Amino acid sequence: MKQQRFIRLPEVKRLTGLSRSTIYSLVGNGTFPRQLSIGGGRAIGWLESEIQGWIGERIAQRRQSDASGPARE
């Protein structure tokens, strides 16, 4: 089993290229993985595997739309 790893917001932003406000907006819309409490207090993080999965879904959607797009001459 692959080891799970928590990542914090700066790394999520770096991996996705999204801003903090966009990440939280997508979380609110249910279209981005939700953050988890990682210990006491206010510390939060995301599972790296969920962020990588979200990125993979975006890539697959693009490839699918490229494949179904108009034929090129």
C-alpha positions as a LaTeX table, in Angstrom:
\begin{tabular}{lrrr}
\hline
Residue & $x$ (\AA) & $y$ (\AA) & $z$ (\AA) \\
\hline
Met1 & 0.00 & 0.00 & 0.00 \\
Lys2 & 1.31 & 3.44 & $-0.93$ \\
Gln3 & 2.07 & 5.67 & 2.02 \\
Gln4 & $-0.39$ & 8.55 & 2.42 \\
Arg5 & 1.01 & 12.04 & 2.91 \\
Phe6 & $-0.61$ & 15.29 & 4.00 \\
Ile7 & 0.32 & 18.43 & 2.12 \\
Arg8 & $-0.33$ & 21.99 & 3.20 \\
Leu9 & $-1.87$ & 24.83 & 1.20 \\
Pro10 & 1.36 & 26.24 & $-0.30$ \\
Glu11 & 2.14 & 22.85 & $-1.85$ \\
Val12 & $-1.46$ & 22.41 & $-3.07$ \\
Lys13 & $-1.17$ & 25.82 & $-4.75$ \\
Arg14 & 2.19 & 24.88 & $-6.28$ \\
Leu15 & 0.93 & 21.53 & $-7.61$ \\
Thr16 & $-2.32$ & 22.88 & $-9.06$ \\
Gly17 & $-1.34$ & 26.40 & $-10.07$ \\
Leu18 & $-4.54$ & 27.63 & $-8.39$ \\
Ser19 & $-4.87$ & 30.54 & $-5.97$ \\
Arg20 & $-6.00$ & 30.11 & $-2.37$ \\
Ser21 & $-9.40$ & 31.66 & $-3.09$ \\
Thr22 & $-9.96$ & 29.43 & $-6.13$ \\
Ile23 & $-9.08$ & 26.30 & $-4.14$ \\
Tyr24 & $-11.54$ & 27.15 & $-1.39$ \\
Ser25 & $-14.21$ & 28.11 & $-3.92$ \\
Leu26 & $-13.83$ & 24.74 & $-5.66$ \\
Val27 & $-13.94$ & 22.95 & $-2.29$ \\
Gly28 & $-17.17$ & 24.80 & $-1.53$ \\
Asn29 & $-18.61$ & 23.73 & $-4.89$ \\
Gly30 & $-17.65$ & 20.12 & $-4.23$ \\
Thr31 & $-15.34$ & 20.01 & $-7.25$ \\
Phe32 & $-12.02$ & 19.85 & $-5.36$ \\
Pro33 & $-10.87$ & 17.53 & $-2.56$ \\
Arg34 & $-11.79$ & 18.71 & 0.93 \\
Gln35 & $-9.12$ & 19.58 & 3.42 \\
Leu36 & $-8.66$ & 17.56 & 6.61 \\
Ser37 & $-7.77$ & 18.52 & 10.16 \\
Ile38 & $-4.23$ & 17.31 & 10.84 \\
Gly39 & $-3.83$ & 17.40 & 14.55 \\
Gly40 & $-5.08$ & 19.78 & 17.14 \\
Gly41 & $-5.76$ & 23.42 & 16.63 \\
Arg42 & $-6.26$ & 24.95 & 13.22 \\
Ala43 & $-3.78$ & 22.93 & 11.18 \\
Ile44 & $-5.28$ & 21.55 & 7.97 \\
Gly45 & $-3.96$ & 19.71 & 4.96 \\
Trp46 & $-4.96$ & 17.69 & 1.94 \\
Leu47 & $-4.12$ & 14.12 & 1.05 \\
Glu48 & $-1.50$ & 14.28 & $-1.68$ \\
Ser49 & $-3.11$ & 11.29 & $-3.43$ \\
Glu50 & $-6.45$ & 13.14 & $-3.68$ \\
Ile51 & $-4.78$ & 16.23 & $-5.15$ \\
Gln52 & $-2.85$ & 14.09 & $-7.64$ \\
Gly53 & $-6.11$ & 12.32 & $-8.53$ \\
Trp54 & $-7.85$ & 15.66 & $-9.12$ \\
Ile55 & $-5.00$ & 16.75 & $-11.40$ \\
Gly56 & $-5.25$ & 13.43 & $-13.27$ \\
Glu57 & $-8.98$ & 13.95 & $-13.79$ \\
Arg58 & $-8.34$ & 17.40 & $-15.32$ \\
Ile59 & $-5.79$ & 15.86 & $-17.70$ \\
Ala60 & $-8.19$ & 13.06 & $-18.68$ \\
Gln61 & $-11.01$ & 15.57 & $-19.31$ \\
Arg62 & $-8.77$ & 17.61 & $-21.57$ \\
Arg63 & $-7.64$ & 14.58 & $-23.53$ \\
Gln64 & $-11.24$ & 13.47 & $-23.92$ \\
Ser65 & $-12.35$ & 16.89 & $-25.15$ \\
Asp66 & $-9.35$ & 17.07 & $-27.51$ \\
Ala67 & $-10.24$ & 13.64 & $-28.91$ \\
Ser68 & $-13.90$ & 14.54 & $-29.42$ \\
Gly69 & $-13.17$ & 17.97 & $-30.86$ \\
Pro70 & $-13.54$ & 18.92 & $-34.53$ \\
Ala71 & $-11.41$ & 17.05 & $-37.03$ \\
Arg72 & $-8.31$ & 18.92 & $-38.09$ \\
Glu73 & $-7.16$ & 19.14 & $-41.66$ \\
\hline
\end{tabular}
